[in-house]
Amino acid sequence: MTASTELPTASVLIVDDEPGMRSYLSKALASRFALIETADSLTAAEALRQRLHFDLLLVDIRLPDRSGIEWHEALGPERRSDIIFMTAYADLDIAVKALRAGASDFIIKPFRLEQLQSAVDRCLAQRRLARENFVLKREAQRLHSPDESMIGDSQAMARVRTIIERVAPTPSAVLIYGESGTGKELVARDLHRLSGRFGAFVPLNCGAIAGDLLESELFGHTRGAFTGAVKTREGLFTYADGGTLFLDEIAEMPLAMQAKLLRVLESKRIRPVGSEQEQPVDVRIVAATHRNLQHEVNEGRFREDLYFRLNVLTLPLPALRERPEDIPALAHHFSRQLSRDLGLDALPWQHADLERLTHYSWPGNIRELKNFIERCILLGQLPSDMFDDAVVAETNLNADGYPTDWTLDAVERAHILNVLDAHANNKSSAARALGVSRKTLDRKLTAWQDLDA
């Protein structure tokens, strides 16, 4: 894999006093970098660094105005970039000095093209892994359960899946509308998963970050840019390079920050707080809100130009009360998942219980349903007064307690899942109780999982 598929917006600065070497290196690395600049001296290199951000420096050690090692060492850790030194006069002393100056690698002239490319690829791979590690640490703190919101066979969810599959491979911005708890982030994750983009999925709740810190969170900052900025830090746009940045509750973003976000979306360049350098980014934006953004624009709380820039495609998510036929499947899913996570027995669901669940309005949507089921599992029983406002019409139930408007497939699925719950998810035991083979049971469960995925 070439570095161009690792970091499509990566940039390199080549510093060498030989014109032929600069030309050779520029051509050799053209397929690996979106931006290549050259300098014949460290003075010229520093001037370029004042204007542009470089992911990698490729520097000859012996230069007319100063040693490349001494120059990079004098920059200090907060101003250093990843660097590969080149030299025709290598010895152990030079190698030690290069490492102390923060070298990622160094190569000896004359070198083969493969040696150069391998050294460059290693540096960019290390940079990519460092960014992925940052993203994974953020994810580990979220206790996220994947694919919860995508469970259900309702027509409403089928429409959502169709839109996701169609627009996911495109680079277009997507604006997700939905009430709190409808699974907006999970839909955004599916858009990223099916996009084919190799970079990370990076989520940010715009309402959870103070307005004066949001710019630094998104774009990064340099050391000393503001009180408390003790070291240079990359922003979430950088970590999402090549991937997807999910801006949840975008309507909570302050107006001043909206203007800066719009500029980035149009220029595809970011400028860290306190820096004069711009760096290119390749990020797909997915935004979400529970507010009516057109109304927010009319009230002067959201920029119209940013609204038009984000509103390329609108993806509305149905509230749980608008797809009640999905509630039994969600209830069984959460029962199995939470009983496993909590180390407690799953609760057997009676058909009347499921009917009451489907008649409740669920103002908190899927999040409220999950919390309710977790509470039931912790208590070891269902509340005796469960949903007093969810009156079940007895005329809609047959003698066995099944709703008369359920299809045969829905009845079969509900019964099998109930038996599975009663047998603590032991498939062999449940298959015997159902009078079918374990293979038949596995086949049916797999088919339902494929529909829910």
C-alpha positions in Angstrom: 0.0 0.0 0.0 1.3 3.4 -1.0 1.3 6.4 1.3 -1.1 8.1 -1.1 -3.8 5.6 0.0 -2.8 6.2 3.6 -2.9 10.0 3.8 -4.3 11.5 0.6 -3.7 15.0 1.7 -0.2 14.4 3.1 2.5 17.1 2.3 6.3 16.9 2.2 9.1 19.5 2.2 12.3 18.5 0.5 15.4 20.4 1.5 18.6 19.8 -0.5 21.1 22.1 -2.1 21.5 20.0 -5.2 18.9 20.9 -7.9 19.1 17.4 -9.5 18.4 15.7 -6.2 15.4 18.0 -5.5 14.0 17.2 -8.9 14.6 13.4 -8.5 12.9 13.3 -5.1 9.9 15.4 -6.3 9.2 13.0 -9.1 9.8 9.9 -7.0 7.3 11.0 -4.4 4.7 12.5 -6.6 2.3 9.5 -6.2 2.6 9.6 -2.4 1.9 13.2 -1.6 -0.8 15.8 -2.4 1.6 18.7 -1.9 5.4 18.7 -2.5 7.6 21.8 -1.9 11.3 22.1 -2.2 14.0 24.4 -0.8 17.7 24.8 -1.4 18.5 26.0 2.1 17.2 25.9 5.6 16.4 29.6 5.4 14.1 29.0 2.5 12.7 25.9 4.2 11.8 27.9 7.3 10.1 30.5 5.2 7.9 27.8 3.6 7.1 26.3 7.0 5.8 29.7 8.1 3.1 29.5 5.4 2.4 25.8 5.0 1.9 22.7 7.1 4.1 19.7 6.2 3.5 16.2 7.4 7.0 15.1 6.5 10.4 16.8 6.1 13.0 15.2 3.9 16.3 17.0 4.7 19.9 16.7 3.7 22.2 16.9 6.8 24.9 19.0 5.1 23.4 22.3 3.9 25.2 25.6 3.0 23.7 27.7 5.9 23.5 25.1 8.7 23.4 21.4 9.6 20.0 19.9 9.1 20.3 18.1 12.4 21.2 21.2 14.3 18.3 23.1 12.7 15.6 20.5 13.6 17.0 20.0 17.1 16.8 23.8 17.7 13.1 23.9 16.7 12.1 22.2 19.9 9.6 19.3 20.2 6.5 21.5 19.8 7.6 22.8 16.3 9.1 19.6 14.9 7.5 17.6 12.1 8.3 14.0 11.2 11.7 14.1 9.5 13.9 11.8 7.4 17.5 12.9 7.1 19.7 12.2 4.1 23.4 12.1 4.1 26.4 10.8 2.1 28.6 10.8 5.2 27.0 8.5 7.7 28.7 7.2 10.8 27.5 6.2 14.3 27.9 9.7 15.7 25.7 11.2 13.0 23.1 8.5 13.6 22.9 9.2 17.3 22.6 13.0 16.7 19.9 12.4 14.1 17.9 10.3 16.6 18.3 12.8 19.3 17.0 15.5 17.0 13.8 13.5 16.6 14.5 11.8 13.3 11.9 9.2 12.1 14.5 7.7 9.8 17.7 8.5 7.8 19.0 7.1 4.5 22.4 7.1 3.1 23.2 8.6 -0.4 23.2 7.2 -2.9 20.1 5.3 -2.1 17.7 3.2 -4.2 14.2 4.3 -5.0 12.8 1.4 -3.0 14.8 2.5 0.1 13.4 6.0 -0.1 9.8 4.9 -0.6 10.0 2.4 2.2 11.3 5.0 4.6 8.5 7.5 3.6 5.8 4.8 3.9 7.0 3.9 7.4 6.8 7.5 8.5 3.3 8.0 7.1 2.1 4.7 8.5 3.4 5.6 12.0 1.5 9.0 11.7 -1.7 7.2 10.6 -1.4 4.7 13.5 -0.9 7.5 16.0 -4.1 9.2 14.7 -6.0 5.9 14.8 -4.8 5.3 18.4 -6.2 8.7 19.4 -9.6 7.9 17.8 -9.7 4.4 19.4 -9.1 5.9 22.8 -12.0 8.2 22.3 -14.2 5.3 21.2 -13.2 3.2 24.2 -14.8 5.8 26.5 -18.1 5.8 24.7 -19.5 2.3 25.7 -21.1 2.2 22.3 -23.4 -0.7 21.2 -23.3 -0.9 17.4 -26.3 -1.2 15.0 -29.0 -0.8 17.7 -30.9 1.8 15.6 -30.8 -0.3 12.5 -32.8 -3.2 13.9 -36.3 -3.5 12.5 -38.2 -4.6 9.3 -40.6 -1.6 9.1 -41.0 0.3 5.9 -39.6 3.4 7.6 -36.3 1.6 8.4 -36.2 0.1 4.9 -36.3 3.6 3.4 -33.5 4.7 5.7 -31.4 1.7 4.7 -32.0 2.4 1.0 -30.9 6.0 1.3 -27.8 5.0 3.3 -26.7 2.4 0.7 -27.2 4.9 -2.1 -25.4 7.9 -0.7 -22.7 6.3 1.5 -20.1 5.8 -1.4 -20.4 9.5 -2.4 -18.4 12.4 -0.8 -21.5 14.5 -0.4 -22.5 16.0 3.0 -25.4 14.4 4.7 -27.7 16.1 7.3 -29.5 13.7 9.6 -32.7 14.9 11.3 -34.2 13.0 14.2 -35.4 13.3 17.8 -33.1 12.6 20.6 -32.5 8.8 21.0 -33.4 7.8 17.4 -29.9 6.6 16.6 -28.5 9.5 14.5 -24.9 8.6 15.3 -25.4 4.9 14.5 -26.8 5.9 11.1 -23.7 8.2 10.6 -21.5 5.2 11.4 -23.3 3.1 8.8 -22.7 5.9 6.2 -19.0 5.8 7.0 -18.8 2.0 7.1 -20.3 1.7 3.6 -18.5 4.7 2.2 -15.2 2.9 1.3 -13.3 5.7 3.0 -10.1 4.3 4.7 -9.8 7.0 7.4 -11.4 7.1 10.8 -15.0 7.9 11.9 -14.6 10.8 14.3 -17.7 11.9 16.3 -18.2 15.3 18.1 -21.2 16.5 20.0 -21.1 20.2 19.3 -23.3 20.9 22.3 -20.9 19.2 24.7 -17.9 21.5 24.0 -17.7 25.1 25.3 -17.9 27.6 22.4 -14.5 29.0 23.1 -12.9 25.6 22.9 -14.7 24.2 19.9 -12.3 25.8 17.4 -9.3 24.2 19.1 -11.1 20.8 19.3 -11.9 20.9 15.6 -8.8 22.5 14.1 -6.1 21.9 16.8 -3.8 24.5 18.3 -0.1 25.4 18.7 1.8 25.6 21.9 1.0 28.9 23.7 -2.0 29.7 21.5 -4.1 30.3 24.6 -3.9 29.9 28.4 -3.5 26.2 29.1 -2.1 25.3 25.6 1.1 23.8 27.0 1.8 21.8 23.8 0.8 21.6 20.2 -2.2 19.4 19.5 -3.9 18.2 16.3 -7.6 18.7 15.9 -10.4 16.3 15.0 -10.4 17.4 11.3 -6.8 16.1 11.2 -7.7 12.8 12.9 -10.6 12.4 10.5 -8.4 13.0 7.4 -9.5 10.5 4.8 -12.5 9.5 6.8 -15.7 11.0 8.2 -16.3 13.7 10.8 -19.7 13.5 12.5 -20.9 16.8 13.9 -23.8 15.9 16.2 -26.2 18.6 17.4 -24.8 21.0 14.8 -27.5 23.6 15.7 -25.7 24.1 19.0 -22.6 25.5 17.3 -22.0 29.2 17.9 -22.4 31.6 15.0 -18.8 32.7 15.0 -17.7 29.0 14.8 -20.2 28.3 12.0 -18.4 30.9 9.8 -15.0 29.2 10.4 -16.5 25.8 9.7 -18.0 27.1 6.4 -14.6 28.4 5.3 -13.0 25.0 5.9 -15.7 23.1 4.1 -15.3 25.4 1.0 -11.4 25.5 1.0 -10.8 22.0 2.4 -8.0 23.5 4.5 -7.7 24.1 8.2 -5.6 26.5 10.3 -4.8 25.5 13.9 -5.4 28.1 16.5 -2.3 30.2 17.0 -0.8 29.1 13.7 -0.2 30.9 10.4 0.1 27.6 8.5 -2.8 26.0 6.6 -3.0 22.3 6.0 -5.2 20.4 3.5 -7.8 17.9 4.7 -10.0 15.4 3.0 -12.9 14.9 5.3 -16.5 13.8 4.6 -19.0 15.8 6.8 -22.1 14.1 8.3 -24.1 16.5 10.6 -27.1 15.8 12.7 -29.7 17.8 14.7 -33.0 17.4 16.4 -33.9 21.0 15.6 -35.5 22.4 12.5 -32.5 24.1 10.9 -34.6 26.1 8.4 -36.4 27.6 11.5 -33.1 28.2 13.1 -31.9 30.1 10.0 -35.1 32.2 10.0 -34.6 33.1 13.6 -31.0 34.1 12.9 -29.4 31.4 15.1 -27.9 29.4 12.2 -26.0 30.7 9.1 -28.0 30.3 5.9 -24.9 29.7 3.8 -23.7 26.9 6.1 -27.2 25.4 6.1 -27.1 25.2 2.3 -23.6 23.8 2.4 -24.6 21.0 4.8 -28.0 20.3 3.5 -26.9 18.5 0.3 -29.0 15.5 1.3 -31.4 15.3 4.2 -31.9 12.0 6.0 -34.9 12.0 8.4 -35.0 9.3 11.0 -38.4 8.1 12.3 -39.3 8.3 16.0 -39.8 4.9 17.6 -43.5 5.6 18.0 -43.6 5.9 14.2 -42.4 2.3 13.7 -44.0 0.3 16.6 -43.7 -2.9 14.6 -39.9 -2.8 15.2 -40.3 -2.6 19.0 -40.5 -6.4 19.7 -37.3 -7.1 17.8 -35.6 -4.3 19.6 -36.8 -5.5 23.0 -35.5 -9.0 22.3 -32.2 -7.6 21.0 -31.7 -5.5 24.1 -32.7 -8.3 26.4 -30.1 -10.6 25.0 -27.4 -7.9 24.8 -27.9 -6.4 28.3 -28.4 -9.7 30.1 -25.0 -10.8 28.6 -23.3 -7.6 29.5 -24.8 -7.5 33.1 -24.3 -11.2 33.7 -28.0 -11.6 34.7 -30.8 -13.7 33.3 -32.8 -12.4 30.5 -36.5 -11.7 31.1 -39.1 -13.8 29.2 -41.4 -11.5 27.2 -45.1 -12.4 27.1 -47.0 -11.4 24.1 -49.2 -9.0 26.1 -46.0 -7.4 27.4 -44.7 -6.8 23.9 -48.1 -5.4 22.9 -47.9 -2.9 25.8 -44.4 -1.9 24.6 -45.7 -1.2 21.1 -48.5 1.0 22.5 -46.3 3.2 24.6 -45.3 6.5 23.0 -41.5 6.3 23.9 -40.7 10.0 24.0 -37.0 9.1 24.6 -37.1 6.7 21.6 -34.6 3.8 21.4 -32.5 5.2 24.2 -35.5 5.1 26.6 -36.5 1.6 25.5 -33.0 0.3 26.2 -32.9 2.0 29.6 -36.3 0.5 30.5 -35.2 -3.0 29.6 -31.9 -2.6 31.5 -33.9 -1.5 34.6 -36.2 -4.6 34.2 -33.2 -6.9 34.0 -31.6 -5.3 37.1 -34.8 -5.7 39.1 -35.4 -9.2 37.8 -39.0 -8.5 36.8 -41.3 -6.3 34.8 -43.2 -3.5 36.6 -46.7 -4.6 37.5 -48.0 -1.2 36.4 -46.0 -1.2 33.2 -47.1 1.7 31.0 -50.5 2.6 32.5 -51.1 4.8 29.5 -50.4 2.0 27.0 -53.8 0.4 27.1 -53.9 -2.9 25.2 -57.1 -3.4 23.2 -58.1 -7.0 24.1 -60.1 -7.2 20.9 -56.9 -7.0 18.9 -55.4 -10.1 20.5 -56.3 -13.7 19.7 -56.8 -16.4 22.3 -53.1 -17.0 22.5 -52.2 -13.4 23.2 -50.8 -12.6 19.7 -52.0 -9.4 18.0 -54.4 -10.3 15.2 -52.7 -7.9 12.8 -49.3 -9.7 13.1 -48.1 -11.7 10.1 -47.3 -15.4 10.5 -43.6 -14.6 10.2 -43.8 -12.1 13.0 -45.6 -14.6 15.2 -43.0 -17.3 14.5 -40.2 -14.9 15.2 -41.7 -13.6 18.5 -42.4 -17.2 19.7 -38.8 -18.4 18.9 -37.2 -15.4 20.5 -39.4 -15.9 23.6 -38.3 -19.5 23.9 -34.7 -18.5 23.5 -35.0 -16.0 26.3 -36.7 -18.6 28.5 -33.8 -21.0 27.9 -31.1 -18.3 28.7 -30.2 -18.1 25.0 -29.1 -21.8 25.0 -29.9 -22.6 21.3 -29.7 -26.4 21.7 -32.1 -26.4 24.6 -34.4 -23.9 22.8 -34.4 -26.0 19.6 -35.5 -29.1 21.6 -38.3 -27.2 23.2 -39.4 -25.9 19.8 -39.3 -29.3 18.2 -36.8 -28.3 15.5 -33.2 -29.0 14.8 -30.4 -26.8 16.0 -29.5 -26.2 12.3 -33.0 -24.9 11.5 -32.9 -22.6 14.5 -29.5 -21.2 13.5 -30.7 -20.7 9.9 -33.7 -18.6 11.1 -31.7 -16.5 13.5 -29.1 -15.8 10.8 -31.8 -14.7 8.4 -33.3 -12.3 11.0 -29.8 -10.9 11.8 -29.2 -10.2 8.1 -32.5 -8.3 7.9 -31.6 -6.3 11.0 -28.1 -5.5 9.9 
